[in-house]
Amino acid sequence: MGAFNTETLRQGIEGDKAANLLSLYADDAELRIVDRNTQPSNPRILHGRGEIGELLEDVYSRDIKAHKLEKCIVEGDQVAYTESCEYSDGMRVFAESMITLRDGKIAEQIMLQAWDE
């Protein structure tokens, strides 16, 4: 996929395989997820490509109608972006992420997400 930029992130998110997006993460990356079930005082924290890969495999195995990178700002080693997802049953998810890059790979990510209820 080449150097990290908005287009490589778009290809990873909007692609049809978890491996595309997982390739953007450093081996020791950390992903912190905050949502209705894992609130700020007790976020879900995934360590390393193995744990992050399991999450991504689950996401990309679902019946997704559309997964879209909405907005993205890359400033040096910091990235902020929003993404939306629509499942075939009409359920929607919206997420915002803040990323720190190290050597062109995602080293840390904080994701806030909201699901239709």
Backbone hydrogen bonds, N-H to C=O, Kabsch-Sander energy under -0.5 kcal/mol:
donor,donor_aa,acceptor,acceptor_aa,energy
9,L,5,N,-2.2
10,R,6,T,-2.7
11,Q,7,E,-2.6
12,G,8,T,-2.0
13,I,9,L,-2.8
14,E,10,R,-3.1
15,G,11,Q,-0.9
20,N,17,K,-0.7
21,L,17,K,-0.8
22,L,18,A,-2.8
23,S,19,A,-1.8
24,L,21,L,-1.8
25,Y,22,L,-1.9
26,A,106,I,-2.8
29,A,26,A,-1.7
30,E,107,A,-1.9
31,L,46,L,-2.4
32,R,109,Q,-3.1
33,I,31,L,-0.5
33,I,44,R,-3.1
34,V,111,M,-3.1
35,D,38,T,-1.4
42,N,39,Q,-2.4
44,R,33,I,-2.2
45,I,43,P,-0.6
46,L,31,L,-3.0
46,L,44,R,-0.5
48,G,29,A,-3.7
48,G,46,L,-0.5
49,R,27,D,-1.8
51,E,47,H,-0.8
52,I,48,G,-2.2
53,G,49,R,-2.7
54,E,50,G,-1.8
55,L,51,E,-1.7
56,L,52,I,-2.6
57,E,53,G,-2.8
58,D,54,E,-1.9
59,V,55,L,-2.5
60,Y,56,L,-2.9
61,S,57,E,-0.9
61,S,58,D,-0.6
62,R,59,V,-1.4
64,I,62,R,-1.8
65,K,86,E,-2.4
66,A,86,E,-2.0
68,K,84,S,-3.1
70,E,68,K,-0.7
70,E,82,T,-2.5
71,K,82,T,-0.9
73,I,80,A,-2.9
75,E,73,I,-0.5
75,E,78,Q,-3.1
78,Q,75,E,-1.8
79,V,99,I,-2.1
80,A,73,I,-2.3
81,Y,97,S,-2.1
82,T,71,K,-2.2
83,E,95,A,-2.6
84,S,68,K,-2.5
85,C,93,V,-2.4
86,E,66,A,-3.0
87,Y,91,M,-3.0
88,S,63,D,-2.4
90,G,87,Y,-2.3
93,V,85,C,-2.4
94,F,114,A,-2.4
95,A,83,E,-2.6
96,E,112,L,-2.6
97,S,81,Y,-2.8
98,M,110,I,-2.0
99,I,79,V,-3.3
100,T,108,E,-2.5
101,L,77,D,-3.0
102,R,105,K,-2.7
105,K,102,R,-1.6
106,I,24,L,-3.2
107,A,100,T,-2.9
107,A,105,K,-0.5
108,E,100,T,-1.7
109,Q,30,E,-2.1
110,I,98,M,-2.4
111,M,32,R,-3.1
111,M,109,Q,-0.5
112,L,96,E,-2.8
113,Q,34,V,-2.2
114,A,94,F,-2.6
116,D,92,R,-2.2
